[in-house]
Amino acid sequence: MDLDTALDAATAILSDFDHLVRVVLSGRRRNMETPALRIDIRPIQLKSGRFLQVMSNDGVRTTTKNFAPQDPDVLAFLASGYANILAESTEESISIRITKKGEALVTATKGVKAQNLSHDRSKARLLDPSDPFLIEVGISDQDGKIKPSRQDKFMQVEEFLRLLVPAFNNAISAGQIQQPTFDDPLRIVDLGCGHAYLTFAAHQYLRAQGIPVHVVGIDIREESRKRNSDIAEALGISETIEFRAEEIAATKNTKVDIAIALHACDTATDDALAWAVINEATLILSAPCCHHDIQAQLSESPEPWNLVTRHGLLKERLGDILTDALRVHILKILGYRAETIEFVGGQHTPRNLMIRAVKTNAKPELGEIELYQNMVSSWKVHPALANRLASKMAEIGVK
Ligand SMILES: C[S@@+](CC[C@H](N)C(=O)[O-])C[C@H]1O[C@@H](n2cnc3c(N)ncnc32)[C@H](O)[C@@H]1O
C-alpha cells in the first residue's frame, strides 16, 4: 500500500468518532521532527459533549488536551513525522510502519474491539499489549494481543517493572540517583538481555513516564544484538537504547545507575551482580535463573544437614537457597542494602525470586563478616560472586 492510501485509511478511522477506539503515534521518521515523542488519541464522553482526548508525551511529561471530533489539527498528527501509526476502530485495526525510504508497511486486521468513552480509565497494566514495541519483540501479535506462549514473559516483565519504578523513585527521593535530564539521563544496563523484552519495556515505560533514559542491553550472543538493534531502529529509538554482543564481565566504559538482570543463566547472575558492584550501580534488581554453582559444590554438608542433602531434590533446592542467601549477604557486606523478594506469581515462572539491592556504602555491621565466613567454611563452598569480587572482599578483610 502506498503511504497516502495508508494515511487515508488511518484518517478514516480517526474521523469516525462513533467507531474509533484509539490511535497511537510513536517513533520518528528519518530526518523528521514530531510534535511529541508519542501521541495517544481516543474518544471520550464528557458532560459538555464528545471529544478526542490527545495525550502527548514529550519525553518529560504527558499533557492532555481535548479537541472536537474531526478537528483538522488532530487529523494532521497522522502525517506529522511518526514512523508507527496504530489506528483501531470497533471493527478493524490498521498498523502502519513507515520505513526509512518512506514506504508504508501496513497490517490491517478485522476484529471486534470495544469503545470506552470514560475519560479516566484506570490502568491495571503498566504496559499496553498493543504498544508497537511489544509487537516488535514478539510478545504481542499483530492485533496487539499478548501471544498465549508469551503471557508468562509479559507478566514477568511487567512485574519486574512494577518493582523497578518505585525503587527508582525512592532512590531519587533519597538523593541516591540524580534527577535524570536529557543531558544526563537515567542509565540502565540490562545484563544477559536475550531477546530484550525487559530492556525495551524499561526503556519504553520510563520514557512514557517522561523520564529521560539511556538503556544498554548486554548479551553474549551476536544474533541477539543484531535482532534487538534492528527492532530499536524500527521503533526509532536507537539513540537512547543500544545493544552490545559481549560477555558481561568484559563490558567496559558503561555508566550505570540501575543494573537489571532477568534470568541471566546460572553464574551469569553472579557476573551481573559483580559487574553492578564494580561499576557502582546505585540500584540492582536481579532475578536469578538456574543455580549450579553452589549445588555442584555441596559434596559435604555440615551435620545435621545431611538429613536434607541426602535427598537429591531437596539438596538441589537448598543449593538454590544457599546461592541466593550468599549473594545477598555479599552485597550487604559490600555496602548495599539487599534483600530477596518474590517479584511475580509462581504460576508465571518457578524462578520468581528477585534480589533487590540499593547502594548505601554502609560498613558491614558487627558480626556480619564472621557470619559469612562461618557459612562458607561450614559448607566448604566458594561462591562464584565472591570469586568475582575477590578484591572488594579483600578490602573488607575477607579472603
Ligand atoms: C535465560 S536468557 C534470559 C534473557 C532475558 N533476560 C529474558 O528474561 O528474556 C539468559 C541470557 O543471558 C545470556 N548470557 C549468559 N551468560 C552470559 C554472559 N556471561 N555474558 C553475557 N550474556 C550472557 C544468554 O545468551 C541469554 O540470552
Ligand as a Chemical Component Dictionary entry (heavy atoms), coordinates in Angstrom:
data_LIG
# 
_chem_comp.id                   LIG 
_chem_comp.type                 NON-POLYMER 
_chem_comp.pdbx_formal_charge   0 
_chem_comp.three_letter_code    LIG 
# 
loop_
_chem_comp_atom.comp_id 
_chem_comp_atom.atom_id 
_chem_comp_atom.alt_atom_id 
_chem_comp_atom.type_symbol 
_chem_comp_atom.charge 
_chem_comp_atom.model_Cartn_x 
_chem_comp_atom.model_Cartn_y 
_chem_comp_atom.model_Cartn_z 
_chem_comp_atom.pdbx_ordinal 
LIG C1  C1  C 0  17.646 -17.213 30.039 1  
LIG S1  S1  S 1  18.137 -15.931 28.991 2  
LIG C2  C2  C 0  17.229 -14.578 29.633 3  
LIG C3  C3  C 0  17.103 -13.462 28.644 4  
LIG C4  C4  C 0  16.254 -12.263 29.084 5  
LIG N1  N1  N 0  16.846 -11.540 30.185 6  
LIG C5  C5  C 0  14.845 -12.682 29.404 7  
LIG O1  O1  O 0  14.482 -12.739 30.572 8  
LIG O2  O2  O -1 14.103 -12.967 28.474 9  
LIG C6  C6  C 0  19.798 -15.583 29.538 10 
LIG C7  C7  C 0  20.630 -14.777 28.543 11 
LIG O3  O3  O 0  21.885 -14.483 29.133 12 
LIG C8  C8  C 0  22.892 -14.537 28.136 13 
LIG N2  N2  N 0  24.171 -14.790 28.802 14 
LIG C9  C9  C 0  24.522 -15.891 29.525 15 
LIG N3  N3  N 0  25.755 -15.742 30.030 16 
LIG C10 C10 C 0  26.202 -14.526 29.637 17 
LIG C11 C11 C 0  27.406 -13.784 29.863 18 
LIG N4  N4  N 0  28.385 -14.286 30.601 19 
LIG N5  N5  N 0  27.520 -12.563 29.301 20 
LIG C12 C12 C 0  26.521 -12.040 28.550 21 
LIG N6  N6  N 0  25.353 -12.702 28.315 22 
LIG C13 C13 C 0  25.201 -13.916 28.853 23 
LIG C14 C14 C 0  22.438 -15.649 27.232 24 
LIG O4  O4  O 0  22.993 -15.540 25.942 25 
LIG C15 C15 C 0  20.918 -15.484 27.250 26 
LIG O5  O5  O 0  20.473 -14.700 26.180 27 
# 
loop_
_chem_comp_bond.comp_id 
_chem_comp_bond.atom_id_1 
_chem_comp_bond.atom_id_2 
_chem_comp_bond.value_order 
_chem_comp_bond.pdbx_ordinal 
LIG C1  S1  SING 1  
LIG S1  C2  SING 2  
LIG S1  C6  SING 3  
LIG C2  C3  SING 4  
LIG C3  C4  SING 5  
LIG C4  N1  SING 6  
LIG C4  C5  SING 7  
LIG C5  O1  DOUB 8  
LIG C5  O2  SING 9  
LIG C6  C7  SING 10 
LIG C7  O3  SING 11 
LIG C7  C15 SING 12 
LIG O3  C8  SING 13 
LIG C8  N2  SING 14 
LIG C8  C14 SING 15 
LIG N2  C9  SING 16 
LIG N2  C13 SING 17 
LIG C9  N3  DOUB 18 
LIG N3  C10 SING 19 
LIG C10 C11 SING 20 
LIG C10 C13 DOUB 21 
LIG C11 N4  SING 22 
LIG C11 N5  DOUB 23 
LIG N5  C12 SING 24 
LIG C12 N6  DOUB 25 
LIG N6  C13 SING 26 
LIG C14 O4  SING 27 
LIG C14 C15 SING 28 
LIG C15 O5  SING 29 
# 
